[in-house]
Amino acid sequence: MLENTFVHLPDYGPRRERRLWTKGVLTWDDFLERFGSSPYHKNVSTRIASSKAALTCSDAYFFSQHLPRDEMWRCFPHFCKVAYVDIETTGLSPKTDYVTVAGLYDGKEVKSFVYDRNLQDFKRELAKYDLIITFNGSMFDVPFLKSRIQGLKVPPVHIDLRFVLASMEVRGGLKKIEEHFGLEREDDLKGMNGYGAVLIWQAYLKRKDEKLLDKLVRYNAADITNLKFLMEWAYAEKRKRTGFDEIRSGKN
């Protein structure tokens, strides 16, 4: 989708982008072929050339700086280093509370980082990725992590699924949205929420029962693995709503 995207250009929005598509300008190459020698389009052509170079080099930072925040979803299939992230904490304030579990899913493997065990390794692991996907992470997870982990490097492109889904009238908490899509959790995790995760951690500290910690880690893992399904659905649906594929098929 990025090579068909024009909304990151100065004074280009979805309507102007769609007008380009309907005129047969479907890709950056189409634009350069038609307008590359035009003095009027010189600045836009230069930006497009920079976009082509950035995509070739997998420069996620470039697109994080030029794409509107509500269009970051377009980056999803173009970067292979994707981290689905969710955290559990002792409460809502990073000033008085701390991270108990940080979960990271790369699409194949879940990696769990636990307080007083290996949480210090999360910083090094997260730095490997170009794109981070969360649910409400722009409001909670990422600010909390930045406050508690000094020097944390967050991937340049952040897609917050809470807002991507809400733009398509899919609203509510993550558990409610999972139910809407028929996503199942293990029986002992059904009905568990963030407050329940806090209580489990407190019980674990008191009783030192590894089964309690295992449940908390599995709860966190369910959050991030289900994000992958939701991201794939959201990307396909958002792309469909741009009208690009319909316009392109009409040109064939």
N, C-alpha and C positions, 0 to 999 in steps of 0.2 A: 504493500500500500504506500510506502514512503516514496517510491519512485513515481507514483501517480499523484503525490501530494503537492499542493501549491499554497495551502493556508499558512505556511510558515514564512511566506514572502511578505514584504511590506505592502500594506493596503489590500491584501488578498484575504477574503473570508470564504466560507463555504459556498455562498451564492456565486461569487466570481470564479471560484474553482470549478464549480459545476458548469458554468458557461464555457469555460475552456474545454472541458470534457466534451460537451455537446458539439463544439466546433472541431472536434477531432484531435485536440491537443490533450492526449491521454497520459503522456509521460514527460519527464524532463527532456528527454532527447527530442520528442516532438516539438517542444517549446523552442529549444535551441535551433532546431532545423528551420523552424518557421520565423523566429524572431531574433536569432542570434546575431545577425548583422545589423539590426535596427538600433540606431542611437537612442531612440525612445525607450527601448527595453534593455539598455545596456546594464543598468544596475541589477535588474531582475535576472538577466542572463548570468551575470557574475555570481549572484547568490545561488542560482541553480547549479552552476559549475562547482561551487563550493559544496553544495549538497551532495552532488554526485561523488566527489572526492571523499567526503565524510562517510557516506554509506559504503563505499569501496573499502575504506580503512576501518569500518566498524567503529566510528567515532561517535559514541552515544552522547558524549558531552555536547557536541555541536547541536544535536537535535533537542537536547534538554534546554538549550539556550534560545532556540528559535521557534520551536513548536508551541502553540498555545497549550496551557496546562490541560484543558479539556480535550485536547487532540493527541495526548501522549500515547493513547491506546494504539495509534498507528505504528508505533515502534515495535510492538510486541513480537511479530514473527521475524524481525530482521536482526535480532541480537540473540545469540545462542547462550550467552552467559546470563541466565535469568534466575533470580532468587525470590522465592515466595517466602515471606517472613511474617512471623507473629510472635508476640511475647506474652508471658504471664508475669504478673507483678504482685507485690504485697498490698498494693493500693493504687490510687490514682495520682498521687503527687510524687514527682521525681525528687523533690526536696527531702521527703521523709520516708519514701518507699523505695524498693529496689526490685530489680529483675530477678525472678526466680527461675524461669526457663525462657530461653530464646530458641525458637525453632526456625530452621532454614531448609527449604526443599528446592532442589535444583531441577525438578521434573522427573527425577529418577530415584534419588536417595534423600531421605530425611536425616538431617543432622541436628541433634539436640544439645544445647549448651546449658548446663545447670549451675546455679549459684553455688559457690564454694567447691566446685568440682572442675569444670572446664569452661566456665563462662568467659574467661579471659581469652579463649581461642576464637570467640565469635567475631571479634574485631578483625582478626587476620582473615577469617573465612569470608566475611561480607565484602572485603576489599577486592575479592577476585571477580566480582560480577559487574555487569554493565547496566542491568535493569533490575529494579526491585518492585515486587507486586505485593500489596497489602490490602487489608480491609480496614478502613478508617486509620491506616497507618500515618497519613499526613497530619492527622489531628492528635494521635496518641502514641503509637509505637515508635515512630522515628524521633519525635521530640524527646520522648522519655529516654530512648537509647542514647541520643546525643548528650543529654544532661548527665547520664550516669556513666557513660564510657568515654573518657577523654580521648580526643583525636580520632573518633570513629569516622571512617570514610564510608559514606552512604553512596550507593550506585547513582550515577548522574540522572538516569531516567527513572522516575517513580510513577507507577500507575496505581492509584488508589481505587480499588474496585467498588468501594462504597459509593463513590460519586459517579463512576462510569455506569454502574447499574441503575442508580437513581435517575440518570439522564434518560433512561429507557423505561421509567416508571416501575422499576424493580427496587422496592424500598424495604427497610426493616433491618433488624440485626442479622448477623451472619447465619445464625441457626434457623431463623425464619426463612431466609432466602434458600438455604440448603433444603429445607422441607418443600419449598415451592418447586424445586427442581428434582425432588425425589432422591436426594443424596442421603444415604444411610450412614450412621455411626455405630460403633460397637455398642452392645446392649448396656454395658455399665457406664457408657458416656452419654447416653441419651438423656436429655433434660439438664445436663450439666452446663453451667454458664460461667462467666468470669468471676462472679462472687464465689461460686462453688470452688473454683480453682484456688482462690485465696484461702478458703477454709481447708482445703486438702493440704496445701503447703503448711499451714499452721499445725494441722494434725501430724504431718510428717515430722516437723521439727520437734514436736512433743514426744512422739512415739518412736521415731526413727524406724518406721516401717517402710521398707523398700517398695512394697506393693503400692503404697500411697503415692510415692514418687513416680513409680511406673505409670500409674493412672494419670497423673498430671502431665507427664511427658507424652502419653498417648493422646490425651485431650488436645494438647498443643499441636501434635502432629496431624490430627484430623483437621484442625483449622487450616493448616497450610496446604495439605494435599488436596482438599476440596477447592482451594483457590484456583488451582490449575484448571479444573473443569469450568469454573465460572469465568475465568479469563478467556478461555478458548471460545466459550459461548458468546461472551460479550464482544470479543473481537469480530467474530463472524456476523453478529447482529449489527454492530456499529458500521461495519463495512457495507453491509446490505443497505443500511439506511442512508448512506451517502449517495446511493444511486449509481455508483461507478460501474459496477458489473453489468447492470442493466443497459447503461449507455454504451459500454464497450461491446456488448453482445449485439446491439443494434447497429454498430459500425461494421461488424463482420459480414 
